[in-house]
Amino acid sequence: MPQLDELAAQLDRLAAFEAGPFPVVSLYLNLQADARGRDSFGPFVRKELAARINTFTVAPERESLERDAERIEAYLDDLDRSANGLALFACHGAELFEAFQLAAPIDAHRLSVSTQPHLYPLARLLDEYRRYLVLVADTNRARIFVFAANEAERKSEIEGQKTKRHKVGGMSQARYQRHIENYHLQHAAEIADVIARIVRDEKIDHIIIAGDLTLVARLREQLPKDVIDRVVDVLRLNVNASERTIVEATLAALREQDAQTDEERVEELLGAYRANGLACVGLDHTRAALDLGQVDEMIIAASPNVIAKVKGGDSEGRDLTAEEQAANDLILQARKTSASIRFVEDASIAATIGGVGAFLRFKT
């Protein structure tokens, strides 16, 4: 499976892609087996590709799409069965074929044919399954993971010296207790050093700690402030928990934290906009700011339907609705101008800014 940095780099290349007159296929598939253990994507792909081909009558464009269909069907015959999702982009006439088998799931099958790659779902997936660090530890053992795109990019382990209780009295007992305390402090210091090095070297902004509460308290004393500030939650998990259990529990914690910070970030955006600061809200203003390269961070609804006042006309005969096309155009322009993108899951919160807004680098 590709790592998050590879996916992000490819997203930027696809955003800059120019197909010319040739149609671009954007295909998203849920590769998870159904209740009967069977794949469901084969019939969908064949039916949808055939339907799109039949809408083209001009020879070069139709031939390009027919060649794309042949190559896509051949590619699907040799998938990694451990993958949960697929994002694929093809344009034979412009020599494009990029496919990403993903550990992160795709909600539903989706195929579109347009003049540009449909990147909104992939950009949202990268935001939803961002890179974060997890520490699961007790006073003798620590497991450290860096998760991204729903899989572990890095795994490491720190094993400490196991300690045993001894029934001794007087000063001997006191010395033994000091020995245990010193050992636990040393164990926490070693863990803190490793975590600080990883999050700084890899620029990780989110940390989740799980495990023994005594060790967690010592870690808080040992971790530098800039690292402590990145801790988003502390969970109760057994140090021997399975990797899948750890992923599910920590993703749930991240999403809960996102829900809280999304509201705070949107309020901050609205405050800056009301004060005539470095901010704009609404589709037209955000689109204009992107065109000028003003946008530092774009805040956009996780559902394109929330975007208000889209002037797209009738969407009949097109694969994307006017709202989806507008959202995709915003994502393309944001990636081209190195603007960061934050998706807001709660539609009611996103609606307060008309579905999209931005913090600006400068004012004109």
C-alpha positions as CSV (number, residue, x, y, z in Angstrom):
1,M,0.0,0.0,0.0
2,P,1.3,3.5,-0.7
3,Q,2.3,5.7,2.2
4,L,0.6,8.9,3.0
5,D,3.4,11.1,1.6
6,E,3.3,9.2,-1.7
7,L,-0.5,9.7,-1.9
8,A,-0.2,13.4,-1.1
9,A,2.5,13.9,-3.7
10,Q,0.5,12.0,-6.3
11,L,-2.6,14.1,-5.4
12,D,-0.6,17.2,-6.3
13,R,0.6,15.8,-9.6
14,L,-3.0,14.8,-10.5
15,A,-4.2,18.3,-9.5
16,A,-1.8,19.8,-12.1
17,F,-2.7,17.2,-14.8
18,E,-4.0,18.6,-18.1
19,A,-5.8,16.1,-20.2
20,G,-6.5,18.3,-23.2
21,P,-9.5,17.0,-25.3
22,F,-9.4,13.5,-23.9
23,P,-11.7,12.2,-21.1
24,V,-10.3,11.4,-17.7
25,V,-11.7,8.4,-15.8
26,S,-11.8,8.7,-12.0
27,L,-12.8,5.5,-10.3
28,Y,-13.3,4.9,-6.6
29,L,-14.1,1.3,-5.4
30,N,-15.0,-0.3,-2.1
31,L,-12.9,-3.5,-2.3
32,Q,-14.3,-5.0,0.9
33,A,-16.2,-8.3,0.4
34,D,-19.9,-8.3,0.9
35,A,-21.8,-10.4,3.5
36,R,-21.3,-13.5,1.4
37,G,-17.6,-12.9,1.0
38,R,-17.9,-11.8,-2.6
39,D,-16.6,-8.8,-4.5
40,S,-19.2,-6.4,-5.9
41,F,-17.2,-4.0,-8.0
42,G,-16.8,-6.1,-11.2
43,P,-20.3,-5.7,-12.5
44,F,-20.4,-2.1,-11.5
45,V,-17.2,-1.2,-13.4
46,R,-18.2,-3.0,-16.6
47,K,-21.7,-1.5,-16.6
48,E,-20.6,2.1,-15.8
49,L,-17.7,2.1,-18.3
50,A,-19.9,0.8,-21.1
51,A,-22.4,3.5,-20.3
52,R,-19.8,6.3,-20.5
53,I,-18.2,4.9,-23.7
54,N,-21.6,5.0,-25.4
55,T,-21.9,8.8,-24.7
56,F,-18.8,9.5,-26.9
57,T,-19.1,9.7,-30.7
58,V,-15.9,11.5,-31.7
59,A,-13.3,8.9,-32.6
60,P,-10.1,10.0,-30.7
61,E,-12.0,10.6,-27.4
62,R,-14.0,7.4,-27.7
63,E,-11.0,5.3,-28.5
64,S,-9.1,6.8,-25.5
65,L,-11.9,5.8,-23.2
66,E,-12.2,2.3,-24.7
67,R,-8.5,1.7,-24.1
68,D,-8.9,3.0,-20.6
69,A,-11.7,0.5,-20.0
70,E,-9.5,-2.4,-21.3
71,R,-6.6,-1.4,-19.0
72,I,-8.8,-0.9,-16.0
73,E,-10.5,-4.3,-16.3
74,A,-7.1,-6.0,-16.7
75,Y,-5.8,-4.1,-13.6
76,L,-8.8,-5.2,-11.5
77,D,-8.0,-8.9,-12.2
78,D,-4.8,-8.6,-10.2
79,L,-5.8,-6.7,-7.1
80,D,-4.2,-7.1,-3.6
81,R,-6.9,-8.8,-1.7
82,S,-5.8,-7.1,1.6
83,A,-6.8,-3.7,0.2
84,N,-10.0,-2.1,1.4
85,G,-10.3,0.7,-1.3
86,L,-9.1,1.7,-4.7
87,A,-8.6,5.1,-6.3
88,L,-7.8,5.0,-10.0
89,F,-7.3,7.7,-12.6
90,A,-6.9,7.0,-16.3
91,C,-6.6,8.9,-19.6
92,H,-5.1,6.9,-22.4
93,G,-4.9,9.9,-24.8
94,A,-2.9,11.9,-22.3
95,E,-0.8,8.9,-21.1
96,L,-2.2,8.8,-17.6
97,F,-2.8,5.7,-15.5
98,E,-2.5,5.9,-11.7
99,A,-4.0,3.5,-9.3
100,F,-3.8,3.4,-5.5
101,Q,-4.9,0.3,-3.5
102,L,-5.7,1.6,0.0
103,A,-6.0,0.2,3.5
104,A,-8.5,2.9,4.1
105,P,-12.0,2.0,3.0
106,I,-13.9,3.8,0.3
107,D,-17.6,4.3,1.3
108,A,-19.1,3.4,-2.1
109,H,-18.3,2.7,-5.7
110,R,-18.1,5.8,-7.8
111,L,-17.0,6.4,-11.5
112,S,-16.9,9.7,-13.2
113,V,-15.6,10.8,-16.6
114,S,-14.7,14.5,-17.0
115,T,-12.0,16.8,-18.3
116,Q,-10.1,16.7,-14.9
117,P,-9.5,14.0,-12.2
118,H,-12.1,13.9,-9.5
119,L,-9.9,14.4,-6.5
120,Y,-12.3,15.6,-3.8
121,P,-12.9,12.0,-2.4
122,L,-9.2,11.3,-2.3
123,A,-8.3,14.6,-0.6
124,R,-11.0,13.9,2.0
125,L,-9.7,10.4,2.6
126,L,-6.2,11.8,3.3
127,D,-7.6,14.3,5.8
128,E,-9.8,11.6,7.5
129,Y,-6.9,9.1,7.8
130,R,-4.1,11.5,8.5
131,R,-0.8,10.5,10.1
132,Y,-0.7,10.2,13.9
133,L,1.4,8.5,16.6
134,V,0.1,6.1,19.1
135,L,1.9,4.9,22.3
136,V,0.5,1.9,24.1
137,A,2.5,1.2,27.2
138,D,2.8,-0.1,30.7
139,T,5.7,0.2,33.2
140,N,7.7,-2.6,31.5
141,R,6.8,-2.4,27.8
142,A,6.0,0.3,25.2
143,R,4.6,-0.2,21.7
144,I,4.8,2.8,19.3
145,F,3.0,3.1,16.1
146,V,2.7,5.7,13.4
147,F,-0.6,5.2,11.5
148,A,-1.6,6.8,8.3
149,A,-4.2,6.0,5.7
150,N,-5.6,3.3,8.1
151,E,-2.4,1.3,8.3
152,A,0.9,1.3,10.3
153,E,3.8,3.1,8.6
154,R,6.1,2.5,11.5
155,K,6.2,0.1,14.4
156,S,8.7,0.0,17.3
157,E,8.9,-1.5,20.7
158,I,10.7,-0.7,23.9
159,E,11.2,-3.5,26.4
160,G,12.1,-2.7,30.0
161,Q,13.4,-4.8,32.8
162,K,10.7,-6.8,34.5
163,T,10.5,-6.1,38.2
164,K,9.2,-8.4,41.0
165,R,7.9,-7.6,44.5
166,H,10.1,-8.9,47.4
167,K,8.9,-9.3,50.9
168,V,11.7,-7.6,52.8
169,G,11.5,-5.0,55.6
170,G,13.1,-1.9,56.9
171,M,15.6,0.0,54.8
172,S,15.9,-2.9,52.3
173,Q,12.2,-2.4,51.4
174,A,12.7,1.3,51.1
175,R,15.8,0.9,48.9
176,Y,13.9,-1.6,46.7
177,Q,11.0,0.9,46.3
178,R,13.5,3.6,45.3
179,H,15.0,1.2,42.7
180,I,11.5,0.5,41.2
181,E,10.7,4.3,41.1
182,N,14.1,5.0,39.4
183,Y,13.5,2.2,36.9
184,H,10.0,3.5,36.0
185,L,11.3,7.0,35.6
186,Q,14.1,5.8,33.3
187,H,11.6,3.7,31.3
188,A,9.4,6.8,30.9
189,A,12.3,9.0,29.9
190,E,13.4,6.5,27.2
191,I,9.9,6.4,25.8
192,A,9.6,10.2,25.9
193,D,12.9,10.6,24.0
194,V,11.8,8.2,21.3
195,I,8.4,9.9,20.9
196,A,9.9,13.4,20.8
197,R,12.3,12.4,18.1
198,I,9.7,10.7,15.9
199,V,7.1,13.5,16.1
200,R,9.7,16.2,15.4
201,D,11.5,14.3,12.6
202,E,8.2,13.3,10.9
203,K,6.3,16.5,11.7
204,I,3.4,14.6,13.4
205,D,0.8,16.8,14.9
206,H,-1.4,14.3,16.7
207,I,-0.5,11.9,19.5
208,I,-2.6,9.4,21.4
209,I,-1.4,7.7,24.5
210,A,-2.9,4.6,25.9
211,G,-2.1,2.2,28.8
212,D,-1.0,2.3,32.4
213,L,-2.1,5.5,34.1
214,T,1.0,5.6,36.4
215,L,3.3,5.6,33.3
216,V,1.1,8.2,31.6
217,A,1.6,10.5,34.5
218,R,5.4,10.0,34.4
219,L,5.4,10.6,30.7
220,R,3.7,13.9,31.0
221,E,6.6,15.0,33.3
222,Q,9.2,13.8,30.8
223,L,7.8,14.9,27.4
224,P,8.8,18.4,26.1
225,K,6.0,21.0,26.0
226,D,5.8,21.1,22.2
227,V,5.2,17.3,22.2
228,I,2.7,17.4,25.1
229,D,0.7,20.0,23.2
230,R,0.2,17.4,20.4
231,V,-1.5,14.8,22.7
232,V,-5.1,14.7,21.7
233,D,-6.4,12.0,24.0
234,V,-5.4,9.4,26.7
235,L,-7.1,6.0,26.4
236,R,-7.3,2.8,28.4
237,L,-5.9,0.0,26.3
238,N,-4.0,-3.1,27.2
239,V,-0.4,-3.1,26.1
240,N,-1.1,-6.4,24.3
241,A,-4.1,-5.2,22.4
242,S,-4.3,-6.2,18.7
243,E,-3.2,-3.7,16.1
244,R,-6.7,-3.6,14.7
245,T,-8.2,-2.8,18.1
246,I,-5.7,0.0,18.5
247,V,-6.5,1.5,15.1
248,E,-10.3,1.4,15.7
249,A,-10.1,2.9,19.2
250,T,-7.6,5.7,18.2
251,L,-9.4,6.6,15.0
252,A,-12.6,7.0,17.0
253,A,-10.8,9.3,19.5
254,L,-9.3,11.4,16.6
255,R,-12.7,11.9,15.1
256,E,-14.2,13.0,18.4
257,Q,-11.4,15.5,18.8
258,D,-11.9,16.7,15.2
259,A,-15.5,17.4,15.9
260,Q,-14.6,19.7,18.7
261,T,-11.7,21.5,16.9
262,D,-13.7,21.8,13.7
263,E,-16.3,24.0,15.5
264,E,-13.5,26.0,17.1
265,R,-11.7,26.5,13.8
266,V,-14.9,27.6,12.0
267,E,-15.6,30.1,14.8
268,E,-12.1,31.4,14.5
269,L,-12.6,31.8,10.7
270,L,-15.9,33.7,11.2
271,G,-14.3,35.9,13.8
272,A,-11.5,36.9,11.5
273,Y,-13.9,37.5,8.6
274,R,-16.2,39.7,10.8
275,A,-13.2,41.7,11.9
276,N,-12.2,42.2,8.2
277,G,-9.1,40.2,8.9
278,L,-7.2,37.6,6.8
279,A,-10.2,35.4,6.1
280,C,-13.1,34.9,3.6
281,V,-16.2,32.8,3.5
282,G,-18.5,31.5,0.8
283,L,-17.9,29.9,-2.6
284,D,-17.3,33.0,-4.7
285,H,-14.9,34.7,-2.3
286,T,-12.9,31.5,-1.6
287,R,-12.7,30.7,-5.4
288,A,-11.4,34.2,-6.1
289,A,-8.8,34.0,-3.2
290,L,-7.6,30.6,-4.5
291,D,-7.1,32.1,-8.0
292,L,-4.9,34.8,-6.6
293,G,-2.9,32.4,-4.4
294,Q,-4.1,34.1,-1.2
295,V,-5.4,31.0,0.6
296,D,-3.3,29.5,3.4
297,E,-5.9,27.1,4.7
298,M,-9.2,26.2,3.1
299,I,-12.1,25.0,5.3
300,I,-14.6,23.0,3.3
301,A,-17.6,20.8,4.0
302,A,-17.1,17.0,3.9
303,S,-20.3,16.9,1.9
304,P,-20.3,19.0,-1.3
305,N,-24.0,19.4,-1.0
306,V,-23.5,21.9,1.8
307,I,-21.7,24.4,-0.5
308,A,-24.2,27.2,-1.1
309,K,-25.0,29.3,-4.2
310,V,-23.3,27.1,-6.8
311,K,-23.9,28.6,-10.3
312,G,-23.6,25.4,-12.2
313,G,-26.8,25.2,-14.2
314,D,-28.4,21.9,-15.1
315,S,-26.2,18.9,-14.2
316,E,-28.1,16.4,-16.4
317,G,-25.8,14.3,-18.4
318,R,-22.8,14.9,-16.2
319,D,-21.2,12.5,-13.7
320,L,-20.8,15.3,-11.1
321,T,-23.4,17.5,-9.7
322,A,-22.8,21.3,-9.8
323,E,-21.9,21.2,-6.1
324,E,-19.5,18.3,-6.6
325,Q,-17.8,20.0,-9.6
326,A,-17.4,23.2,-7.6
327,A,-15.9,21.3,-4.6
328,N,-13.5,19.4,-6.9
329,D,-12.4,22.7,-8.6
330,L,-11.7,24.1,-5.1
331,I,-9.6,21.1,-4.2
332,L,-7.7,21.2,-7.4
333,Q,-6.8,24.9,-7.0
334,A,-5.9,24.5,-3.3
335,R,-3.4,21.7,-4.1
336,K,-1.9,23.7,-7.0
337,T,-1.3,26.7,-4.7
338,S,0.0,24.7,-1.7
339,A,-3.0,25.6,0.5
340,S,-3.8,23.2,3.3
341,I,-7.3,21.7,3.3
342,R,-9.4,21.0,6.3
343,F,-12.7,19.1,5.9
344,V,-15.6,19.8,8.3
345,E,-17.8,16.7,8.9
346,D,-20.7,18.4,10.6
347,A,-22.9,19.9,7.9
348,S,-24.5,22.4,10.3
349,I,-21.1,23.8,11.2
350,A,-19.9,24.0,7.6
351,A,-23.2,25.7,6.6
352,T,-22.4,28.7,8.8
353,I,-19.6,29.6,6.2
354,G,-21.6,28.6,3.2
355,G,-19.8,25.3,3.0
356,V,-16.4,26.8,2.3
357,G,-14.1,29.5,3.6
358,A,-10.4,30.2,4.0
359,F,-7.7,31.8,6.1
360,L,-5.6,34.1,3.9
361,R,-1.9,34.6,3.5
362,F,-2.4,38.3,2.5
363,K,-5.0,40.8,1.5
364,T,-5.3,42.5,-1.9
